[in-house]
């Protein structure tokens, strides 16, 4: 709701200062794109600890479940 009030206030202030409708629409499009990119950046920062936790869990599970080198050698007898 606050974002909508910001956009309406932005529109009115540009209209009062004498900017054309085309200039107002261009400014609103640019502001929307910048807010979208800023929101994506904020979401990335917010989710970064969970992403690092998931990477650490996968790394631990893969290090626990890796077979030994002798298993690889015994399973590849068909190549000889």
PyMOL Python script that loads the backbone (N, CA, C, O; Angstrom):
from pymol import cmd

cmd.read_pdbstr("""\
ATOM      1  N   UNK A   1       0.829  -1.194   0.000  1.00  0.00           N
ATOM      2  CA  UNK A   1       0.000   0.000   0.000  1.00  0.00           C
ATOM      3  C   UNK A   1       0.872   1.256   0.000  1.00  0.00           C
ATOM      4  O   UNK A   1       0.549   2.254  -0.644  1.00  0.00           O
ATOM      5  N   UNK A   2       1.972   1.186   0.729  1.00  0.00           N
ATOM      6  CA  UNK A   2       2.854   2.342   0.811  1.00  0.00           C
ATOM      7  C   UNK A   2       3.503   2.636  -0.539  1.00  0.00           C
ATOM      8  O   UNK A   2       3.736   3.795  -0.885  1.00  0.00           O
ATOM      9  N   UNK A   3       3.791   1.586  -1.294  1.00  0.00           N
ATOM     10  CA  UNK A   3       4.381   1.785  -2.619  1.00  0.00           C
ATOM     11  C   UNK A   3       3.408   2.502  -3.551  1.00  0.00           C
ATOM     12  O   UNK A   3       3.806   3.356  -4.343  1.00  0.00           O
ATOM     13  N   UNK A   4       2.135   2.147  -3.449  1.00  0.00           N
ATOM     14  CA  UNK A   4       1.121   2.797  -4.277  1.00  0.00           C
ATOM     15  C   UNK A   4       1.013   4.282  -3.937  1.00  0.00           C
ATOM     16  O   UNK A   4       0.894   5.116  -4.835  1.00  0.00           O
ATOM     17  N   UNK A   5       1.054   4.615  -2.654  1.00  0.00           N
ATOM     18  CA  UNK A   5       1.030   6.022  -2.255  1.00  0.00           C
ATOM     19  C   UNK A   5       2.271   6.754  -2.759  1.00  0.00           C
ATOM     20  O   UNK A   5       2.186   7.918  -3.151  1.00  0.00           O
ATOM     21  N   UNK A   6       3.417   6.085  -2.751  1.00  0.00           N
ATOM     22  CA  UNK A   6       4.638   6.696  -3.283  1.00  0.00           C
ATOM     23  C   UNK A   6       4.494   7.000  -4.767  1.00  0.00           C
ATOM     24  O   UNK A   6       4.859   8.086  -5.217  1.00  0.00           O
ATOM     25  N   UNK A   7       3.968   6.053  -5.526  1.00  0.00           N
ATOM     26  CA  UNK A   7       3.810   6.258  -6.972  1.00  0.00           C
ATOM     27  C   UNK A   7       2.815   7.378  -7.251  1.00  0.00           C
ATOM     28  O   UNK A   7       3.045   8.202  -8.136  1.00  0.00           O
ATOM     29  N   UNK A   8       1.717   7.417  -6.509  1.00  0.00           N
ATOM     30  CA  UNK A   8       0.723   8.486  -6.708  1.00  0.00           C
ATOM     31  C   UNK A   8       1.327   9.846  -6.354  1.00  0.00           C
ATOM     32  O   UNK A   8       1.138  10.816  -7.088  1.00  0.00           O
ATOM     33  N   UNK A   9       2.050   9.922  -5.239  1.00  0.00           N
ATOM     34  CA  UNK A   9       2.706  11.173  -4.859  1.00  0.00           C
ATOM     35  C   UNK A   9       3.759  11.598  -5.866  1.00  0.00           C
ATOM     36  O   UNK A   9       3.889  12.784  -6.171  1.00  0.00           O
ATOM     37  N   UNK A  10       4.504  10.646  -6.379  1.00  0.00           N
ATOM     38  CA  UNK A  10       5.512  10.908  -7.407  1.00  0.00           C
ATOM     39  C   UNK A  10       4.853  11.475  -8.656  1.00  0.00           C
ATOM     40  O   UNK A  10       5.330  12.457  -9.225  1.00  0.00           O
ATOM     41  N   UNK A  11       3.761  10.858  -9.079  1.00  0.00           N
ATOM     42  CA  UNK A  11       3.013  11.298 -10.252  1.00  0.00           C
ATOM     43  C   UNK A  11       2.491  12.722 -10.058  1.00  0.00           C
ATOM     44  O   UNK A  11       2.621  13.561 -10.950  1.00  0.00           O
ATOM     45  N   UNK A  12       1.906  12.990  -8.899  1.00  0.00           N
ATOM     46  CA  UNK A  12       1.326  14.317  -8.633  1.00  0.00           C
ATOM     47  C   UNK A  12       2.417  15.386  -8.581  1.00  0.00           C
ATOM     48  O   UNK A  12       2.238  16.472  -9.133  1.00  0.00           O
ATOM     49  N   UNK A  13       3.535  15.100  -7.931  1.00  0.00           N
ATOM     50  CA  UNK A  13       4.602  16.096  -7.835  1.00  0.00           C
ATOM     51  C   UNK A  13       5.208  16.407  -9.203  1.00  0.00           C
ATOM     52  O   UNK A  13       5.535  17.560  -9.482  1.00  0.00           O
ATOM     53  N   UNK A  14       5.360  15.409 -10.044  1.00  0.00           N
ATOM     54  CA  UNK A  14       5.864  15.684 -11.388  1.00  0.00           C
ATOM     55  C   UNK A  14       4.849  16.473 -12.202  1.00  0.00           C
ATOM     56  O   UNK A  14       5.223  17.330 -13.002  1.00  0.00           O
ATOM     57  N   UNK A  15       3.570  16.188 -12.001  1.00  0.00           N
ATOM     58  CA  UNK A  15       2.526  16.912 -12.717  1.00  0.00           C
ATOM     59  C   UNK A  15       2.471  18.369 -12.264  1.00  0.00           C
ATOM     60  O   UNK A  15       2.280  19.268 -13.083  1.00  0.00           O
ATOM     61  N   UNK A  16       2.638  18.605 -10.960  1.00  0.00           N
ATOM     62  CA  UNK A  16       2.590  19.967 -10.418  1.00  0.00           C
ATOM     63  C   UNK A  16       3.791  20.785 -10.906  1.00  0.00           C
ATOM     64  O   UNK A  16       3.654  21.982 -11.156  1.00  0.00           O
ATOM     65  N   UNK A  17       4.945  20.169 -11.041  1.00  0.00           N
ATOM     66  CA  UNK A  17       6.132  20.914 -11.471  1.00  0.00           C
ATOM     67  C   UNK A  17       6.148  21.187 -12.966  1.00  0.00           C
ATOM     68  O   UNK A  17       7.026  21.909 -13.439  1.00  0.00           O
ATOM     69  N   UNK A  18       5.219  20.642 -13.715  1.00  0.00           N
ATOM     70  CA  UNK A  18       5.100  20.968 -15.123  1.00  0.00           C
ATOM     71  C   UNK A  18       5.731  19.965 -16.064  1.00  0.00           C
ATOM     72  O   UNK A  18       5.967  20.282 -17.230  1.00  0.00           O
ATOM     73  N   UNK A  19       6.005  18.787 -15.598  1.00  0.00           N
ATOM     74  CA  UNK A  19       6.568  17.755 -16.469  1.00  0.00           C
ATOM     75  C   UNK A  19       5.429  17.151 -17.279  1.00  0.00           C
ATOM     76  O   UNK A  19       4.321  16.976 -16.773  1.00  0.00           O
ATOM     77  N   UNK A  20       5.706  16.838 -18.530  1.00  0.00           N
ATOM     78  CA  UNK A  20       4.661  16.302 -19.403  1.00  0.00           C
ATOM     79  C   UNK A  20       4.259  14.887 -18.975  1.00  0.00           C
ATOM     80  O   UNK A  20       4.964  14.223 -18.215  1.00  0.00           O
ATOM     81  N   UNK A  21       3.116  14.450 -19.481  1.00  0.00           N
ATOM     82  CA  UNK A  21       2.616  13.107 -19.161  1.00  0.00           C
ATOM     83  C   UNK A  21       3.592  12.043 -19.654  1.00  0.00           C
ATOM     84  O   UNK A  21       3.802  11.033 -18.981  1.00  0.00           O
ATOM     85  N   UNK A  22       4.187  12.263 -20.823  1.00  0.00           N
ATOM     86  CA  UNK A  22       5.158  11.296 -21.347  1.00  0.00           C
ATOM     87  C   UNK A  22       6.386  11.207 -20.436  1.00  0.00           C
ATOM     88  O   UNK A  22       6.899  10.117 -20.186  1.00  0.00           O
ATOM     89  N   UNK A  23       6.847  12.341 -19.950  1.00  0.00           N
ATOM     90  CA  UNK A  23       7.974  12.347 -19.008  1.00  0.00           C
ATOM     91  C   UNK A  23       7.627  11.664 -17.703  1.00  0.00           C
ATOM     92  O   UNK A  23       8.455  10.967 -17.117  1.00  0.00           O
ATOM     93  N   UNK A  24       6.386  11.867 -17.246  1.00  0.00           N
ATOM     94  CA  UNK A  24       5.937  11.226 -16.011  1.00  0.00           C
ATOM     95  C   UNK A  24       5.890   9.710 -16.188  1.00  0.00           C
ATOM     96  O   UNK A  24       6.343   8.967 -15.318  1.00  0.00           O
ATOM     97  N   UNK A  25       5.346   9.255 -17.311  1.00  0.00           N
ATOM     98  CA  UNK A  25       5.273   7.808 -17.551  1.00  0.00           C
ATOM     99  C   UNK A  25       6.666   7.196 -17.665  1.00  0.00           C
ATOM    100  O   UNK A  25       6.909   6.098 -17.165  1.00  0.00           O
ATOM    101  N   UNK A  26       7.580   7.908 -18.325  1.00  0.00           N
ATOM    102  CA  UNK A  26       8.951   7.403 -18.430  1.00  0.00           C
ATOM    103  C   UNK A  26       9.605   7.325 -17.053  1.00  0.00           C
ATOM    104  O   UNK A  26      10.299   6.356 -16.747  1.00  0.00           O
ATOM    105  N   UNK A  27       9.385   8.338 -16.229  1.00  0.00           N
ATOM    106  CA  UNK A  27       9.959   8.336 -14.880  1.00  0.00           C
ATOM    107  C   UNK A  27       9.371   7.212 -14.036  1.00  0.00           C
ATOM    108  O   UNK A  27      10.086   6.585 -13.255  1.00  0.00           O
ATOM    109  N   UNK A  28       8.074   6.954 -14.187  1.00  0.00           N
ATOM    110  CA  UNK A  28       7.442   5.872 -13.425  1.00  0.00           C
ATOM    111  C   UNK A  28       7.976   4.514 -13.877  1.00  0.00           C
ATOM    112  O   UNK A  28       8.186   3.625 -13.051  1.00  0.00           O
ATOM    113  N   UNK A  29       8.197   4.348 -15.175  1.00  0.00           N
ATOM    114  CA  UNK A  29       8.754   3.079 -15.675  1.00  0.00           C
ATOM    115  C   UNK A  29      10.164   2.873 -15.135  1.00  0.00           C
ATOM    116  O   UNK A  29      10.508   1.778 -14.691  1.00  0.00           O
ATOM    117  N   UNK A  30      10.981   3.925 -15.173  1.00  0.00           N
ATOM    118  CA  UNK A  30      12.349   3.810 -14.658  1.00  0.00           C
ATOM    119  C   UNK A  30      12.339   3.527 -13.158  1.00  0.00           C
ATOM    120  O   UNK A  30      13.107   2.692 -12.682  1.00  0.00           O
ATOM    121  N   UNK A  31      11.481   4.211 -12.414  1.00  0.00           N
ATOM    122  CA  UNK A  31      11.397   3.975 -10.971  1.00  0.00           C
ATOM    123  C   UNK A  31      10.927   2.555 -10.676  1.00  0.00           C
ATOM    124  O   UNK A  31      11.412   1.929  -9.733  1.00  0.00           O
ATOM    125  N   UNK A  32       9.991   2.039 -11.468  1.00  0.00           N
ATOM    126  CA  UNK A  32       9.511   0.672 -11.265  1.00  0.00           C
ATOM    127  C   UNK A  32      10.618  -0.339 -11.513  1.00  0.00           C
ATOM    128  O   UNK A  32      10.773  -1.293 -10.750  1.00  0.00           O
ATOM    129  N   UNK A  33      11.383  -0.136 -12.570  1.00  0.00           N
ATOM    130  CA  UNK A  33      12.494  -1.055 -12.870  1.00  0.00           C
ATOM    131  C   UNK A  33      13.539  -1.008 -11.756  1.00  0.00           C
ATOM    132  O   UNK A  33      14.035  -2.050 -11.326  1.00  0.00           O
ATOM    133  N   UNK A  34      13.872   0.188 -11.291  1.00  0.00           N
ATOM    134  CA  UNK A  34      14.855   0.301 -10.214  1.00  0.00           C
ATOM    135  C   UNK A  34      14.355  -0.339  -8.923  1.00  0.00           C
ATOM    136  O   UNK A  34      15.129  -0.984  -8.215  1.00  0.00           O
ATOM    137  N   UNK A  35      13.075  -0.170  -8.608  1.00  0.00           N
ATOM    138  CA  UNK A  35      12.523  -0.811  -7.411  1.00  0.00           C
ATOM    139  C   UNK A  35      12.506  -2.327  -7.552  1.00  0.00           C
ATOM    140  O   UNK A  35      12.733  -3.043  -6.576  1.00  0.00           O
ATOM    141  N   UNK A  36      12.238  -2.823  -8.758  1.00  0.00           N
ATOM    142  CA  UNK A  36      12.237  -4.267  -9.002  1.00  0.00           C
ATOM    143  C   UNK A  36      13.635  -4.847  -8.802  1.00  0.00           C
ATOM    144  O   UNK A  36      13.797  -5.880  -8.153  1.00  0.00           O
ATOM    145  N   UNK A  37      14.642  -4.178  -9.362  1.00  0.00           N
ATOM    146  CA  UNK A  37      16.024  -4.650  -9.207  1.00  0.00           C
ATOM    147  C   UNK A  37      16.455  -4.566  -7.742  1.00  0.00           C
ATOM    148  O   UNK A  37      17.120  -5.470  -7.236  1.00  0.00           O
ATOM    149  N   UNK A  38      16.080  -3.496  -7.073  1.00  0.00           N
ATOM    150  CA  UNK A  38      16.405  -3.371  -5.650  1.00  0.00           C
ATOM    151  C   UNK A  38      15.740  -4.445  -4.810  1.00  0.00           C
ATOM    152  O   UNK A  38      16.345  -4.964  -3.873  1.00  0.00           O
ATOM    153  N   UNK A  39      14.499  -4.782  -5.136  1.00  0.00           N
ATOM    154  CA  UNK A  39      13.809  -5.852  -4.419  1.00  0.00           C
ATOM    155  C   UNK A  39      14.446  -7.206  -4.654  1.00  0.00           C
ATOM    156  O   UNK A  39      14.547  -8.013  -3.731  1.00  0.00           O
ATOM    157  N   UNK A  40      14.881  -7.465  -5.891  1.00  0.00           N
ATOM    158  CA  UNK A  40      15.567  -8.730  -6.175  1.00  0.00           C
ATOM    159  C   UNK A  40      16.892  -8.811  -5.424  1.00  0.00           C
ATOM    160  O   UNK A  40      17.251  -9.869  -4.907  1.00  0.00           O
ATOM    161  N   UNK A  41      17.621  -7.695  -5.361  1.00  0.00           N
ATOM    162  CA  UNK A  41      18.886  -7.672  -4.624  1.00  0.00           C
ATOM    163  C   UNK A  41      18.651  -7.906  -3.134  1.00  0.00           C
ATOM    164  O   UNK A  41      19.397  -8.649  -2.497  1.00  0.00           O
ATOM    165  N   UNK A  42      17.615  -7.272  -2.577  1.00  0.00           N
ATOM    166  CA  UNK A  42      17.306  -7.460  -1.159  1.00  0.00           C
ATOM    167  C   UNK A  42      16.897  -8.901  -0.877  1.00  0.00           C
ATOM    168  O   UNK A  42      17.265  -9.459   0.157  1.00  0.00           O
ATOM    169  N   UNK A  43      16.139  -9.505  -1.789  1.00  0.00           N
ATOM    170  CA  UNK A  43      15.736 -10.897  -1.596  1.00  0.00           C
ATOM    171  C   UNK A  43      16.941 -11.832  -1.679  1.00  0.00           C
ATOM    172  O   UNK A  43      17.017 -12.818  -0.946  1.00  0.00           O
ATOM    173  N   UNK A  44      17.888 -11.519  -2.578  1.00  0.00           N
ATOM    174  CA  UNK A  44      19.090 -12.341  -2.682  1.00  0.00           C
ATOM    175  C   UNK A  44      19.892 -12.267  -1.383  1.00  0.00           C
ATOM    176  O   UNK A  44      20.375 -13.289  -0.897  1.00  0.00           O
ATOM    177  N   UNK A  45      20.036 -11.080  -0.824  1.00  0.00           N
ATOM    178  CA  UNK A  45      20.762 -10.922   0.439  1.00  0.00           C
ATOM    179  C   UNK A  45      20.032 -11.656   1.561  1.00  0.00           C
ATOM    180  O   UNK A  45      20.668 -12.249   2.433  1.00  0.00           O
ATOM    181  N   UNK A  46      18.706 -11.619   1.543  1.00  0.00           N
ATOM    182  CA  UNK A  46      17.922 -12.270   2.591  1.00  0.00           C
ATOM    183  C   UNK A  46      18.030 -13.792   2.506  1.00  0.00           C
ATOM    184  O   UNK A  46      18.044 -14.464   3.537  1.00  0.00           O
ATOM    185  N   UNK A  47      18.107 -14.344   1.297  1.00  0.00           N
ATOM    186  CA  UNK A  47      18.155 -15.793   1.121  1.00  0.00           C
ATOM    187  C   UNK A  47      19.572 -16.353   1.083  1.00  0.00           C
ATOM    188  O   UNK A  47      19.741 -17.571   1.033  1.00  0.00           O
ATOM    189  N   UNK A  48      20.590 -15.506   1.106  1.00  0.00           N
ATOM    190  CA  UNK A  48      21.967 -15.974   1.004  1.00  0.00           C
ATOM    191  C   UNK A  48      22.370 -16.941   2.119  1.00  0.00           C
ATOM    192  O   UNK A  48      23.022 -17.939   1.811  1.00  0.00           O
ATOM    193  N   UNK A  49      22.028 -16.716   3.392  1.00  0.00           N
ATOM    194  CA  UNK A  49      22.403 -17.707   4.415  1.00  0.00           C
ATOM    195  C   UNK A  49      21.789 -19.085   4.165  1.00  0.00           C
ATOM    196  O   UNK A  49      22.439 -20.100   4.413  1.00  0.00           O
ATOM    197  N   UNK A  50      20.563 -19.133   3.685  1.00  0.00           N
ATOM    198  CA  UNK A  50      19.935 -20.429   3.407  1.00  0.00           C
ATOM    199  C   UNK A  50      20.605 -21.124   2.235  1.00  0.00           C
ATOM    200  O   UNK A  50      20.749 -22.346   2.235  1.00  0.00           O
ATOM    201  N   UNK A  51      21.018 -20.350   1.230  1.00  0.00           N
ATOM    202  CA  UNK A  51      21.735 -20.933   0.100  1.00  0.00           C
ATOM    203  C   UNK A  51      23.080 -21.501   0.542  1.00  0.00           C
ATOM    204  O   UNK A  51      23.462 -22.593   0.122  1.00  0.00           O
ATOM    205  N   UNK A  52      23.794 -20.768   1.384  1.00  0.00           N
ATOM    206  CA  UNK A  52      25.068 -21.268   1.896  1.00  0.00           C
ATOM    207  C   UNK A  52      24.874 -22.509   2.759  1.00  0.00           C
ATOM    208  O   UNK A  52      25.695 -23.425   2.720  1.00  0.00           O
ATOM    209  N   UNK A  53      23.793 -22.546   3.539  1.00  0.00           N
ATOM    210  CA  UNK A  53      23.497 -23.735   4.344  1.00  0.00           C
ATOM    211  C   UNK A  53      23.212 -24.936   3.458  1.00  0.00           C
ATOM    212  O   UNK A  53      23.682 -26.037   3.743  1.00  0.00           O
ATOM    213  N   UNK A  54      22.453 -24.743   2.393  1.00  0.00           N
ATOM    214  CA  UNK A  54      22.154 -25.844   1.474  1.00  0.00           C
ATOM    215  C   UNK A  54      23.426 -26.349   0.803  1.00  0.00           C
ATOM    216  O   UNK A  54      23.598 -27.557   0.639  1.00  0.00           O
ATOM    217  N   UNK A  55      24.314 -25.447   0.415  1.00  0.00           N
ATOM    218  CA  UNK A  55      25.582 -25.859  -0.199  1.00  0.00           C
ATOM    219  C   UNK A  55      26.424 -26.655   0.794  1.00  0.00           C
ATOM    220  O   UNK A  55      27.037 -27.656   0.423  1.00  0.00           O
ATOM    221  N   UNK A  56      26.457 -26.218   2.053  1.00  0.00           N
ATOM    222  CA  UNK A  56      27.232 -26.935   3.068  1.00  0.00           C
ATOM    223  C   UNK A  56      26.657 -28.325   3.327  1.00  0.00           C
ATOM    224  O   UNK A  56      27.413 -29.283   3.486  1.00  0.00           O
ATOM    225  N   UNK A  57      25.331 -28.448   3.370  1.00  0.00           N
ATOM    226  CA  UNK A  57      24.700 -29.754   3.598  1.00  0.00           C
ATOM    227  C   UNK A  57      25.006 -30.700   2.448  1.00  0.00           C
ATOM    228  O   UNK A  57      25.334 -31.864   2.681  1.00  0.00           O
ATOM    229  N   UNK A  58      24.905 -30.229   1.220  1.00  0.00           N
ATOM    230  CA  UNK A  58      25.210 -31.078   0.062  1.00  0.00           C
ATOM    231  C   UNK A  58      26.673 -31.493   0.081  1.00  0.00           C
ATOM    232  O   UNK A  58      26.995 -32.637  -0.241  1.00  0.00           O
ATOM    233  N   UNK A  59      27.557 -30.586   0.451  1.00  0.00           N
ATOM    234  CA  UNK A  59      28.980 -30.904   0.507  1.00  0.00           C
ATOM    235  C   UNK A  59      29.257 -31.987   1.551  1.00  0.00           C
ATOM    236  O   UNK A  59      30.034 -32.907   1.298  1.00  0.00           O
ATOM    237  N   UNK A  60      28.621 -31.879   2.729  1.00  0.00           N
ATOM    238  CA  UNK A  60      28.823 -32.879   3.784  1.00  0.00           C
ATOM    239  C   UNK A  60      28.259 -34.225   3.359  1.00  0.00           C
ATOM    240  O   UNK A  60      28.913 -35.250   3.552  1.00  0.00           O
ATOM    241  N   UNK A  61      27.070 -34.247   2.790  1.00  0.00           N
ATOM    242  CA  UNK A  61      26.461 -35.513   2.371  1.00  0.00           C
ATOM    243  C   UNK A  61      27.292 -36.176   1.280  1.00  0.00           C
ATOM    244  O   UNK A  61      27.485 -37.392   1.306  1.00  0.00           O
ATOM    245  N   UNK A  62      27.782 -35.404   0.334  1.00  0.00           N
ATOM    246  CA  UNK A  62      28.602 -35.991  -0.738  1.00  0.00           C
ATOM    247  C   UNK A  62      29.933 -36.497  -0.204  1.00  0.00           C
ATOM    248  O   UNK A  62      30.446 -37.506  -0.688  1.00  0.00           O
ATOM    249  N   UNK A  63      30.502 -35.813   0.785  1.00  0.00           N
ATOM    250  CA  UNK A  63      31.773 -36.287   1.335  1.00  0.00           C
ATOM    251  C   UNK A  63      31.583 -37.547   2.171  1.00  0.00           C
ATOM    252  O   UNK A  63      32.495 -38.370   2.250  1.00  0.00           O
ATOM    253  N   UNK A  64      30.428 -37.717   2.791  1.00  0.00           N
ATOM    254  CA  UNK A  64      30.153 -38.931   3.565  1.00  0.00           C
ATOM    255  C   UNK A  64      29.862 -40.104   2.643  1.00  0.00           C
ATOM    256  O   UNK A  64      30.307 -41.219   2.917  1.00  0.00           O
ATOM    257  N   UNK A  65      29.139 -39.888   1.576  1.00  0.00           N
ATOM    258  CA  UNK A  65      28.682 -40.974   0.711  1.00  0.00           C
ATOM    259  C   UNK A  65      29.620 -41.330  -0.431  1.00  0.00           C
ATOM    260  O   UNK A  65      29.258 -42.163  -1.262  1.00  0.00           O
ATOM    261  N   UNK A  66      30.794 -40.747  -0.514  1.00  0.00           N
ATOM    262  CA  UNK A  66      31.686 -41.077  -1.632  1.00  0.00           C
ATOM    263  C   UNK A  66      32.283 -42.462  -1.428  1.00  0.00           C
ATOM    264  O   UNK A  66      32.777 -42.768  -0.342  1.00  0.00           O
ATOM    265  N   UNK A  67      32.244 -43.300  -2.452  1.00  0.00           N
ATOM    266  CA  UNK A  67      32.855 -44.628  -2.327  1.00  0.00           C
ATOM    267  C   UNK A  67      34.377 -44.529  -2.354  1.00  0.00           C
ATOM    268  O   UNK A  67      34.944 -43.543  -2.823  1.00  0.00           O
ATOM    269  N   UNK A  68      35.016 -45.561  -1.845  1.00  0.00           N
ATOM    270  CA  UNK A  68      36.475 -45.565  -1.791  1.00  0.00           C
ATOM    271  C   UNK A  68      37.050 -45.906  -3.158  1.00  0.00           C
ATOM    272  O   UNK A  68      36.341 -46.389  -4.041  1.00  0.00           O
ATOM    273  N   UNK A  69      38.338 -45.649  -3.319  1.00  0.00           N
ATOM    274  CA  UNK A  69      38.994 -45.862  -4.610  1.00  0.00           C
ATOM    275  C   UNK A  69      39.016 -47.336  -4.986  1.00  0.00           C
ATOM    276  O   UNK A  69      38.986 -47.663  -6.173  1.00  0.00           O
ATOM    277  N   UNK A  70      39.069 -48.237  -4.003  1.00  0.00           N
ATOM    278  CA  UNK A  70      39.093 -49.668  -4.319  1.00  0.00           C
ATOM    279  C   UNK A  70      37.766 -50.119  -4.913  1.00  0.00           C
ATOM    280  O   UNK A  70      37.738 -51.030  -5.740  1.00  0.00           O
ATOM    281  N   UNK A  71      36.674 -49.498  -4.506  1.00  0.00           N
ATOM    282  CA  UNK A  71      35.375 -49.840  -5.089  1.00  0.00           C
ATOM    283  C   UNK A  71      35.344 -49.484  -6.569  1.00  0.00           C
ATOM    284  O   UNK A  71      34.789 -50.222  -7.383  1.00  0.00           O
ATOM    285  N   UNK A  72      35.939 -48.357  -6.908  1.00  0.00           N
ATOM    286  CA  UNK A  72      35.969 -47.971  -8.316  1.00  0.00           C
ATOM    287  C   UNK A  72      36.789 -48.970  -9.138  1.00  0.00           C
ATOM    288  O   UNK A  72      36.408 -49.327 -10.253  1.00  0.00           O
ATOM    289  N   UNK A  73      37.903 -49.412  -8.585  1.00  0.00           N
ATOM    290  CA  UNK A  73      38.757 -50.343  -9.326  1.00  0.00           C
ATOM    291  C   UNK A  73      38.093 -51.696  -9.496  1.00  0.00           C
ATOM    292  O   UNK A  73      38.237 -52.323 -10.546  1.00  0.00           O
ATOM    293  N   UNK A  74      37.371 -52.160  -8.490  1.00  0.00           N
ATOM    294  CA  UNK A  74      36.741 -53.478  -8.594  1.00  0.00           C
ATOM    295  C   UNK A  74      35.533 -53.451  -9.525  1.00  0.00           C
ATOM    296  O   UNK A  74      35.201 -54.478 -10.117  1.00  0.00           O
ATOM    297  N   UNK A  75      34.879 -52.329  -9.666  1.00  0.00           N
ATOM    298  CA  UNK A  75      33.696 -52.243 -10.519  1.00  0.00           C
ATOM    299  C   UNK A  75      34.034 -52.040 -11.990  1.00  0.00           C
ATOM    300  O   UNK A  75      33.156 -52.178 -12.842  1.00  0.00           O
ATOM    301  N   UNK A  76      35.261 -51.722 -12.302  1.00  0.00           N
ATOM    302  CA  UNK A  76      35.628 -51.415 -13.683  1.00  0.00           C
ATOM    303  C   UNK A  76      36.370 -52.568 -14.355  1.00  0.00           C
ATOM    304  O   UNK A  76      37.165 -52.329 -15.264  1.00  0.00           O
ATOM    305  N   UNK A  77      36.135 -53.793 -13.940  1.00  0.00           N
ATOM    306  CA  UNK A  77      36.832 -54.943 -14.522  1.00  0.00           C
ATOM    307  C   UNK A  77      36.402 -55.190 -15.967  1.00  0.00           C
ATOM    308  O   UNK A  77      37.169 -55.767 -16.737  1.00  0.00           O
ATOM    309  N   UNK A  78      35.219 -54.776 -16.348  1.00  0.00           N
ATOM    310  CA  UNK A  78      34.730 -55.048 -17.703  1.00  0.00           C
ATOM    311  C   UNK A  78      35.523 -54.292 -18.763  1.00  0.00           C
ATOM    312  O   UNK A  78      35.471 -54.645 -19.941  1.00  0.00           O
ATOM    313  N   UNK A  79      36.250 -53.265 -18.361  1.00  0.00           N
ATOM    314  CA  UNK A  79      37.008 -52.472 -19.331  1.00  0.00           C
ATOM    315  C   UNK A  79      38.292 -53.164 -19.770  1.00  0.00           C
ATOM    316  O   UNK A  79      38.874 -52.776 -20.783  1.00  0.00           O
ATOM    317  N   UNK A  80      38.744 -54.162 -19.047  1.00  0.00           N
ATOM    318  CA  UNK A  80      40.046 -54.760 -19.339  1.00  0.00           C
ATOM    319  C   UNK A  80      39.937 -55.874 -20.332  1.00  0.00           C
ATOM    320  O   UNK A  80      40.945 -56.485 -20.687  1.00  0.00           O
TER     321      UNK A  80
END
""", "prot")
cmd.dss("prot")
cmd.show_as("cartoon", "prot")
cmd.util.cbc("prot")
cmd.orient("prot")
